[in-house]
Amino acid sequence: AEAILSFSPPHLDIRDLTARYRRNEIQGIIFIEQPDTPAEQLNASGIPWVVANRELSLEAVYSGMDFRSIGRLAGKRLLAAGHRRIGTITGPLNSFIFKEMLAGLRGALAEEEIFLNPDWIIELDGVPALDSCGKLAGIFSSPERPTAFFAMRDHRAARLYDTCSRLGLKIPRDLSVIGYDNVSWPLAEAHGLTTIRQETQAIGSSAVELLKEWFESGNPPPSKVFTGTLIERTSI
């Protein structure tokens, strides 16, 4: 097995890899999240290729999470706890992963005739302080503030915990929180964050299985999709 690390700007030489594939030095390529090389060029090379942990809209064989079902699961869990005023902290909404989770959350709430307040959808990218613009402080100062938040990735839940601490709010007494991934915040368990697990090991092993199947059969196999597991702690 060989790992080829690709950085930005990419230096993946598809011609070299194609020649190595024809010499049977490699049997395929696994990309983490997305390829640097256009899908058309990869398909034209004849090399089996699989995307592990697809988070963008991409025509490819992949192993990854069903993000819409994750948003739906988060919404159902908060509804089951009695919450009706629910907000969300998301990444860039032009990204496939966050659009899908938001759609799943909206769908779960709509079944109970509950609709997300657009002012309670907080888009956060990168690592700045979550409440640097005072938006959350304004939301939490309202008597009709959200009673629960879905954080789309646990590191965003960490920002929410930090903001609540600075505002003197307690989780879960004053605010319930559910996250997603169980990998991006090392202190999630210590803080009692209820979250939906990203099936990282299954995604990785399935990518290898898909690549093996493609190489042996000569045909691209169906993608493998996982729905995630709810990890109950104490934040709801």
N, C-alpha and C positions, 0 to 999 in steps of 0.2 A: 504494500500500500504506500502511496506517495501523496503527501499534502502539498498543494501548490498555493501559497499564500498570495492573495491578490490585493493590492492597495490602490489608492487613488493618486495619480491617474493609473488606470489598469495597464498591465503589461502581459495579458494573456495572449499567447501566440497560437491561434487556432490552427494555423498551418503546421506548426511543429507538432501539436497534439494530434492532428489528423494523421501525420506521418507515423507517429509513435503508435497510434491505434492500429494502423495497417500493418505495423511490424509486431503487433500483439504485445507491445510493452505496457499498454494500459487497456482497460476494458470499458472505460467510461469516465464520466466526470460528475461529481456531486457539487453543486453550488449551494452555499449557505445564503438563504434569503433571496438572492437574485443574481443572475449572471451579468458580468460586465459586457459580454459579447452579445449582439442581437440574436434573438431566437432564430431568425431566418438563416443566419450564418451558421449557427450551431446545427440546425437541422440539415443544412446542405452538406455539412462535414461527414454525416453518417455515423457520428459517435453517439452512443447512448448517453443521455444527460438527464439528470434529475435535480430538482430544486428541493432542498430540505428547509423547512420553515418558511414557506411562501407567505409573504406579508404584503405583496403588491399584486395587482391584477396582471396576470401573466399567463399566456398560453404555453403550458409546459406540463410534463409529468412531475408531480410533486408529492411530498408528504408534509402535512401541516394541519393547523387548527381550523375548525369551523367557527369563524369569528362571530357570525350572526347568532349561532346557538349560544355562544358565550355571553353576548349581550342579553339574550333572552333569559338565560339562567340567572344572571345577576338581577335582572328586573323581577323575575318570579320570586327570588329569595327575599328581596326587599319588600315586595308586596305581601309575602307570607308573614313577614314580621310586622305588618300593619302600616307600613309607610305608604303615603300617597303623594307627598311633596318630595320628589326625588330629583337630584341634580347629577351631573356627570362631569368628570375631568378627563379630557381626551387629548390625544395628539392631533397633528394636523388633519383636518377633516377632508383634505383632498387625497388622503392616503387610503388605500383599499381596506386595510385592517381596521381603521377607526370608523370609516363609513359603515362597514359591515356590523361592527359591534353596536354602533349607535342605532342602526336599523333594527337589530335584534331587541335592544332595550325598548325602543319605541313600540315595537310590535307587542311585546309583553305587556306594557302599560296600556296600550290602546284596547286590549282585550277587556280591561277593567274600566274603560272609558276615562283613562287618565292620560294626559298629554304633557310632554316635557315643556317646561317654560324655557324659551330660547335664551333668556337671561341667565339660566342656571346651567347652560352648556359652556363650560370653560375650556378653551383650547390652549393647551400648554405644550410647547416643544422646548427641547434643550434643558438647561439646568438653572435658570434664574429662579429667584425666590418666587414662590407661587403667588403671593399676594403683593407683589411689588407695585401693582397699579391700584391696590386697595379694593379690587373688585369683590373678593371674598368678604372682606370686612363689611362692605356695603350690603352684601347678600345676607350675612349673618346678623346684621343689625336690624333687619326687617322682622316684624312680628310674624310674617308669612314666609319665613325662610325655609329652605329645604330641611327635612329631618334626616335625610340619608343621601349619600353620594356613592356612585359607582366610579371608581378610578381605573381607567384603562391603562393598566400596567401598575405594578406595585410601587415603583419608584415615584409615581404621581400620588399614590396614597401616602407615601412618606412626606411629601410636601404638604399634603392636607393635614397630617398629624402635626407637623411643625407649625402650620398656621393656626390650627385650633389651640395649640399650646400657648402661642403668643397672644391669642384673644381670650384666653382663660376658659375655653370650652373643653369638655371632657368627652372622650369617645369610650363607650357608646352612650353615656348618659344624655349628652346634648346632641350628638350626631352619630348615626350609624354609617359604617364605611365597609364596602366590599371592593376588592381589587381583582386583578387578573395577572397571572403568570407564576407566582411563587418562586421567582428566580431573581428579579431585578432589585429587590430590597433585602439585604442580608438580615436586617433586624425585624422583618415582618412577623416572624413567629413570636419573638420576644415582646412585641407590641400587641400581640393578639389579633392580627389582621385576618379576618375571614377573606378568603380569596379563591379564585378558580385556577386550578393548576394548568400550566402549559405543559403538555406531555413531551418534554424535551428528549428523553431517552427513546421513547417510542418513535418520535419523528426521525431521529438519527438512524436508528436500526432499520426503520421502514424504508428510508432512502436507499440504504445499501441493498435491501431485498428487492426494491423496485429496479435498481440498476442491474442487479444480477438477472432478474427475470427478463429484462429488455435484452441484455447481452445474449442470453441463452436462447431466447425465442426469436430474436430479430425484430420484434414488434414492441412498440411502446405500450406498457401496461396501464391500467386505470390508476389514477392517483389515490393516495391513502389519506383520509381525513379523520381527525380526532375531535371529540366534542368537549373534552376537559372535565375535570373532577372538582367538585366543590369541597374545599377544605374549611371546615367549621372551626372558628376560634372564638374570640369574644368581642369583636368589633360591631356586632349587630345586636 
